[in-house]
């Protein structure tokens, strides 16, 4: 990825943070990185894929997917023969990139005369990615992008993301999407994105292993720790998190804090101290496999399926792999353990569709035909068949209320994730969220190194986050 001079310090800062975290991680484990290769059916150049009729046929096995989205009426060939929409998509690993390609491949069948260029970027680099493209000329930018909602406040303020109110009104989707998913996208009476996908958390367990010690799944953090103590008799680690540097670690820390009744704004409260102590106990009592400082969500699920870990916190992106797994034991999805009486919303990872081009009526950056093509792509992305396909391939949970009844009848473990979704809300969106997230991640690693006491970590983290909140 090209880094412009104006963003050099930001990228250098991020690289330094990674070096720092790597230094801490070396104290705990060795890092092994596995990279999957793209299959030959879809030809890509770097991180750019152009959806064509040939690619669409090769990418999807039509026998196991929902029917194609058909809600949008194609433009005539004369209207759109020169139009190619550029769409930026995030991926955590090669498996997610392939899943996105298969989800979007039917576009060429629905709209054969409108090109679609997919530009992929790594989720862990999403902040640097959007800072970088902010300096590009409009003709070089993606038209639309999918990104974590936590980026919205920063990049709408920087005018990297543009309001989408006119487009939203033209789709009629505002009332069809869960209202809680819109909250982080609205700033000063304008809406800077559309909720597209969401991913809720549950506790995944090796039920065959756990049933040797308890007939009930842990309902509270203390019950989880007690079960971890019993599981120490087993070769597998009792518990693990996806603790590689990135948003997932932030989400899981806040998930633990929420389970104790704490929030981002009171990380030095008594409830938060109990959360920090929980993390510390995982290390001091040898309940956690500390190699997890190098694991993402995909790695974490592999460890569970390979019987290397007994319990993990996992979001619903794990479900497609879970359903395809041929493990010789039962995997159970249960609610995240919480202190009795805690009524806070659990953190929810939520992705939004954002515009990197000015879509307002006064803008001349797009022709009428190009704007119409964007409307068709939005209709395609939010069509129930597209939502069902992304659910199947990406593990995303529905954002549309009108598909709720259908999905609420899904078999276990989908139902456990849907139940979690109803109790969850998108994380947070602040202009300095990147700094806040990195601070939270550093605090987890520091807890496990034992370099500071729990009280010191709580106070230092609270002070840093409070400063960022004020500045935001």
Buried (B, 14 or more C-beta within 10 A) or exposed (E): EEBEEEBEEBBEBBEEBEEBBEEBBEEBBEEEEEEEEEEEBBEBEEBEBBBBEEBBBBBBEEEEBBEBBEEBEEBEEEBBEEBBBBBBBBBBBBBBBBBBBBBBBBBBBBBBBBBBBBBBBBBBBBBBBBBBBBBEEEEEBBBBBBBBBBBBBBBBBEEBBBBBBEBBEBBEBEEEBBEBBBEBBBBEEEBBBBBBBBBBBBBBBBBBBBBEBEEEBBBBBBBBBBBBBBBEEBEBBBBBBBBBBBBBBBBBBBBBBBBBBBBBEBBBBEBBBBBBBBBBBBBEEBBBBBBBBBBBBBBBBBBBBEBBBBBBBBBBBBBBBBEEEEEEEEBBBBBBBBBEEBEBBBBBBBBBBBBBBBBBEEEEBBEEBBBBBBBBBBBBBBBBBBBBBBBBBBBBBBBBEEBBEEBEEEEEBBBBBBBBBBBBBBBBBBBBBBBBBBBBBBBBBBBBBEEBEBEEBBBBBBEBBBBBBEEB
